[in-house]
Amino acid sequence: MDPTQPVPEAISHRQLARLLRTAAAEPAAAAEPGAELAGGEPNRELDALLQAYGQLSVQLLRAFEGAGDQLGRGRTPRQVMAMGALQAHAHMALQALAASQT
């Protein structure tokens, strides 16, 4: 992919697999939690924000689960769909956060 090209709206599994095969290997130091920034200082503030984001996302998902059928009461179908999208994105964000920390 050319970095000057805009991000595509969709990508096929075949294209994604080809990109993965041709991707450069990750350096070991960049994969470590608390990796240092270019200035040589760990980014503690970002790590703390990511930790707080993860905890808040878990709380949000628990609230969605606890709401059950009450979630749709008093809301339009569009609002319920938006809440479902928010729930799905929170799940994906937690998976991405976990993958970024391994």
C-alpha positions as CSV (number, residue, x, y, z in Angstrom):
1,M,0.0,0.0,0.0
2,D,1.2,3.5,-0.9
3,P,1.2,5.7,2.3
4,T,0.0,8.7,0.2
5,Q,-3.2,6.8,-0.8
6,P,-6.3,7.4,1.3
7,V,-7.4,4.5,3.6
8,P,-9.9,2.3,1.7
9,E,-13.4,1.9,3.0
10,A,-13.2,-1.9,2.8
11,I,-10.5,-4.5,2.3
12,S,-10.9,-8.1,1.2
13,H,-9.6,-11.0,3.3
14,R,-7.3,-11.9,0.3
15,Q,-5.8,-8.3,0.3
16,L,-5.4,-8.3,4.0
17,A,-3.6,-11.7,3.9
18,R,-1.3,-10.4,1.2
19,L,-0.4,-7.3,3.2
20,L,0.3,-9.5,6.3
21,R,2.6,-11.7,4.3
22,T,4.6,-8.8,3.0
23,A,4.7,-6.8,6.2
24,A,8.0,-6.2,7.9
25,A,8.7,-8.0,11.1
26,E,8.1,-6.0,14.3
27,P,11.1,-5.0,16.3
28,A,11.2,-6.7,19.7
29,A,11.7,-3.5,21.7
30,A,8.6,-1.8,20.2
31,A,6.4,-4.7,21.4
32,E,7.3,-4.4,25.0
33,P,4.9,-2.6,27.4
34,G,6.2,0.7,28.5
35,A,8.4,1.1,25.5
36,E,10.4,4.3,25.4
37,L,9.6,7.2,23.2
38,A,12.1,8.8,20.8
39,G,13.3,11.1,23.6
40,G,14.2,8.0,25.7
41,E,11.4,8.5,28.3
42,P,8.6,5.9,28.8
43,N,5.2,7.3,28.0
44,R,3.6,6.8,31.4
45,E,0.8,9.2,30.8
46,L,-0.3,7.3,27.7
47,D,-0.1,4.0,29.5
48,A,-2.2,5.4,32.4
49,L,-4.8,6.7,29.9
50,L,-5.0,3.3,28.1
51,Q,-5.4,1.5,31.5
52,A,-8.2,3.9,32.5
53,Y,-9.8,3.5,29.0
54,G,-9.8,-0.3,29.3
55,Q,-11.3,-0.2,32.8
56,L,-14.0,2.2,31.7
57,S,-14.8,0.1,28.6
58,V,-15.3,-3.0,30.8
59,Q,-17.6,-1.0,33.0
60,L,-19.6,0.2,30.0
61,L,-20.0,-3.3,28.6
62,R,-21.1,-4.6,32.0
63,A,-23.7,-1.8,32.1
64,F,-24.9,-2.8,28.6
65,E,-25.2,-6.5,29.8
66,G,-27.1,-5.4,33.0
67,A,-29.5,-3.2,31.1
68,G,-30.9,-6.1,29.0
69,D,-34.3,-5.2,27.6
70,Q,-34.3,-1.9,29.4
71,L,-31.7,-0.6,27.0
72,G,-34.3,-0.2,24.2
73,R,-37.1,1.3,26.3
74,G,-37.8,5.0,25.4
75,R,-35.3,4.9,22.5
76,T,-35.9,5.0,18.8
77,P,-34.7,2.1,16.6
78,R,-31.9,4.3,15.3
79,Q,-30.7,5.0,18.9
80,V,-30.9,1.3,19.7
81,M,-28.8,0.5,16.7
82,A,-26.3,3.2,17.7
83,M,-26.0,1.7,21.2
84,G,-25.4,-1.7,19.6
85,A,-22.6,-0.2,17.4
86,L,-21.1,1.4,20.5
87,Q,-21.2,-2.0,22.3
88,A,-19.5,-3.7,19.3
89,H,-16.8,-1.0,19.1
90,A,-16.1,-1.2,22.8
91,H,-15.5,-5.0,22.4
92,M,-13.2,-4.4,19.5
93,A,-11.4,-1.6,21.3
94,L,-10.7,-3.9,24.3
95,Q,-9.4,-6.6,21.9
96,A,-7.1,-4.0,20.2
97,L,-5.9,-2.8,23.6
98,A,-5.1,-6.3,24.7
99,A,-3.3,-7.0,21.4
100,S,-1.2,-3.8,21.8
101,Q,0.0,-4.8,25.2
102,T,1.2,-8.3,24.4
